[in-house]
């Protein structure tokens, strides 16, 4: 069994004209949302063994804020190939993950992470799947399980969506 957690970076700051996209930082809303997702992950035992994080500033900041409430210290790899990556490129990076990693968290960007999630999911809660198909908001987390012994065997349309949460959903819910 393998668990892939896909996390889109939190809301970024667009207020600085001419700033390089890769160097955009998180907006206030993003700095508030990311720890909320981290707290949710900690409460629900969603502890990654390994983290693959895009090298963009906003993804690195998102991971740092999500990691705060978590108890473990996963191996973190900052992967340049995840910046502006499409689903096929993301799949290639994930398939390179070592077999001793059972829970992998990938911190990335839209549209790639959204398209990747849509292509992976075959089963799971119908309403949650519909939400994934419609939109992958900033700081949203999709948790997808696979009946695999090794990441090299990962293929499209083979995952079961365990859950899909976004910061706004957590703000509205008591848990």
Secondary structure by P-SEA (a helix, b strand, c coil): cbbbbbbccccccccccccccccccccaaaaaaaaaaaaaaaaacccccbbbbcccaaaaaaaaaaacccccccccccccccccccaaaaaaaaaaccccccbbbbbbccaaaaaaaaaccccccaaaaaaaaccccccbbbbbbbccccccccccccccccccccaaaaaaccc
